[in-house]
């Protein structure tokens, strides 16, 4: 049998997060299920025509249907914006792929939704469920039987204990720790370096050691 053609991928977004996504594609290029990065799209007019990770920013997101492609990846760090673009792409029938760095460890029974990024150095242990459009960033660890809902961002260096639950759209900031069996609600923000020992409700900014609620967040367009 002949060698399968690589899947042509367009990355939505052209910032730093897009560079990480592009590097994952490069790192996977020697594997059997290769992707070919075609380029980037970004709605910032200043980015169009520039290069990211050796590939061109081909236009804005409105130009996607003019570019022959087989899949897309949404490389937008902001959870609300990434959610909006993800939903639009699904409605338009796009194939939203996941990117898993070969130097990460994901247990064989972990369930991953579409559009997930697993960055270098990440460990996801058995029994965990990772929702759609989730970022698990550099060197984060997700211990056994975690449930991470859609559109969450687990920032670099975060450590989640066993049986942790993270609600939709929440950002767990860089270097934070969540102790086992804790629950964090939807569309909340956990500050950098926080230690979460008690449940955090929906739409809360929490920070500190131990983490305490600082204020309620107004999140428009989400429940």
N, C-alpha and C positions, 0 to 999 in steps of 0.2 A: 504493500500500500504506500501511496505517496505521502509526503509530509503535509500536514494540514496547514492551510494558510492562516497567518496570524489574524487575530481579531482587531480591526481598525478602530481605535478609540479616540474620541475627542474629550478633553478635560474642560469642564465648565469652571471658569475661574482661572486667574493667572497671577495670583499672589504667592506668598510663601508656602501656603498649604498645598497649592498646585505643584510647586517644586517637589515637595515630599511625595505627592502622588506620582509624579513623573519618574522619580527615582525608584519607586516601587516597581513601575513598569519596566524600567531598565534592569533592575535586579532580577526580575522574573524572566528576562529575555532568553535565558538559557534553558528554561523549563519547557516541558512539552506543551503546556497550555499558554503559549505566549500571547502577549498583546503587542500591537504596533501603535505607538503614539502618533497620531496624525497632526495634532496641534492643540491649541487652546482657544477658547472663546471667553471674552470678558466685556462687560457693559461699560467699563471705564474707557472713554475714547482715547485717553493717553496711552493705554496699553496696546491698542491695535497696531499691528505692524512691528512690535517689539518681539524679542525672543525670550523664552523661559526654558531653561534646561535644554537648550539647543534646538528648540522647536518654536515655530512662529505662533503669535496670537493672531488668528485668522480673521477675526471679526467679533461682533457682539453675539449674544445668545440668539438674537433674531435670525442670524445667518446659519443656524444649525442645519436646517432642512436643505441648505444649498451645498452641504459638504457630505459626500458619500461616506458613510461610516456604519459600523456594526454595533457599537456600544458607546456609552458615555460614562464618565465619572464626574461627580459633582464635588469639586474641591473648594468649598466655601466654609470658612471656619465658623461664622456666625450661625447659630442654630436656627433662628427664625428664617433667615434668608435661605439657608440650605433646605429647610423644610418646604418653603414656597417653591423653589426651583425644582426640587424632587417631585412634588405633587404635579407641577406643570408638565414635567417630562413624562411621568407615568400616564397622565391623561393623553399625551401626544403619542403614546405607544413606544417610547424609547426603551431600549435595553440598558438599564442602569446596572453596571457591573460593580463587584466588590474588588478591592485591592488588598491582598494579604502579603506582607513582606516575607520573603523566604527565611529571614533571620528572626522570625517570631515563632511562638509555639502556641498552637490552638489544639486543644484536646479533640479527639476524634468524634466525640458525641456532642460537641458544641453546636448549637443551632444559630446560624447567621442569616439575617435578612439581607435583601439586596442593598447595594450602595454603601456597604460597610468598608471603612479603612482600618486595617490592622497594621500599625506602623512597626518599624524595626525595634526589636528588643521586648515586644509585648508578650506576655504570657496570659492565656485564657484557659483556666482549668476546667475539669469535667463538670457536666451538668448545667453549664451556663447557657443562657439564651440571650442573644444579642439582636436587637430589633433592626429595623430598616434605617439606612442613612445615618449610621452611628460612626463616630470617630473614636477609636481607641489609640491614643497617641503614644509617642516614643517612650519605650521602657515602662509603660504602665502595666500593672498586674491586676487581673480579675480572678479572684479565687473561685472555689467550687460553688456551683449552684447559685450564681448570681442571675438576676433578671434585669437587663438593661433595655429600657423602652426605646421607641423610635426617636431619632433626631438628637440623641444625647451626644455630648462631647466629653470624653474622659481624657483630661489633659496629660501632658508628659509627666512621668514620675508619680502618678497617682497609684495608690495601693488600696484595693477593695478587699475586705475580708470575705469569708464564706457567707453565703445566704444573704447577700446584700441586694436590695432592690432600688433601682434608680428610675424615677418617673420620666415621662416624655419631655424632651427638649431641655433637660437640665444640663448645666455645665458644672463639672467637678474640676476645680482649678488646679493648677500645676502643683504637684507635690502634696496634695491633700491625702489624708488617710481616712477611710471609713471602716469602723470596727465591724466584726461579724454581726449579722442579723439586723443591721440598721436599715431603715427605709428613708429614702429621700424622695420628696414629691416631685410633681411635674413643673417644668419651667422655673426651676430655682437655680441659684448660683451659689456654689460653695467656694469660698475664697481660697487663694493660694496658701498652701501650708496648713490648712485647717485640719483639725482632728474631729471627725463626726462620731460622737458616742451615743447620741439620742436621735430619735426621728426628727426629720425636718419636713415641714408641710409644703404644699404647693406654693409657688410664686413667692419664695422667700430668698433674700440675700442673707447668707450666714457665713461667719468667719470666726477665727480664733481657735484657741486650744484650752478647753474644748470648744467646739463650734457653737455659737449662739446666734439666734435670729437678730439681724440688725434692722431690717425693714422689709415691708412687703413690696413686691415688684408689680408694676402695671404691665402686663403682657397683652398687647393688642392682637386680635385676630386668632387667638388660640384659647381653648377652654382650660 
